[in-house]
Amino acid sequence: RNFGIEPAGDIRLVGAGEIPAHDLLCAGFPCQPFSKAGAQQGLDDGDRGQVFFEVLRLIDTHHPRFVLFENVANFVRHDKGNTYHRIRSELETRGYSVDYRQYSPHHFGIPQIRERIYMVGSRDGLGGFQWPDVPASPPPLSLRSMLAKNLRHFKPLSASVVRCIEAWQEIIQAVPSEAPLPSFPIWAMEFGATYPIHYDSLWTCPLPELRASRGSFGCSLTGLTRKKLLSLLPSYATYQKYSFPGWKRAFIRQNREFYTQHREALDPVLKPLKQFPPSLQKLEWNCQGEPRDLWQYVLQFRASGLRVKRATTAPSLVAMTTTQVPIIAWQRRYMTARECARLQSMDELRHLPEGGVAFKALGNAVNVDVAHAILSCVLSDAVM
């Protein structure tokens, strides 16, 4: 609707010959197979992991002069770098010189933290190509400057979301003011828990040992069957294979130590949080040294818990559910689709998709200003 161009649809069902000849191919094949938030199956991730090879099919037909790819920051580290080197090799065998750089909109004065990898390929070589400069000390950013004034239509927070935020507010206020809030993720279900974590999986732990320990929030496991017992543990502790990698053991130990230090202050305020799903029983506090008032910050519910950020920048927009849309806590509302479009440098679009589809589309999108800055350097080098 914005450009009078109708998308062809699923690229796998489009013949390469149906696509007009072109000098520049831009692609952002699905990021979920490479994201740290997913299973990280990479190119082996069924349909999504195979989209890159559909891109190669188009390259083999049209031989564009330039290619520009975008993906999550973890892309170049996935499978110890093997995925990136495979893709780079596929391009180099087709005559492209390839380079990559990591950028985020906040490098260009846009208040969104969205670290992404950008790969440039050129048949002309990259000898004269220079990536856009990023200032060593970017100017101060403010998300407030991007928010709409005098909003009439917005999605307010539900009563259950407000209760969850208030439950966490009680907890962080209960921690003595002289003690800093943790820099590691707070996993409240570990408060009082003592189940063993030295096994690769609790399915191999002797039942008497499990029964002698305590589960989520310190609940008793005495006399329970293994099935019932495991239902009273955090879900991340019940995988049948390799439940406890090193980083998870570290977080569990840190949370148990934090609880031990502040048990007297925490025990009286934990009950309200227990009514919420496990994903809401986690919190990431990214505001060290700031007032402990959740209603002053930008919040976001993620699979990893409630994320708290300063009002300088928005968290990365994600193509998930509407519940993961950033929350403007001081206004007790979610960001609007138009505000999210502004964070992707797409405010000039007259038409946005309706409802939750807009947030999914914007979470999948590439920031316009970042892409423009990179392509300006590519095309400038080509002209020279």
Order of alpha helices (4+ residues) and beta strands (2+ residues): beta-alpha-alpha-beta-alpha-beta-beta-alpha-beta-alpha-alpha-alpha-beta-beta-beta-beta-beta-alpha-alpha-alpha
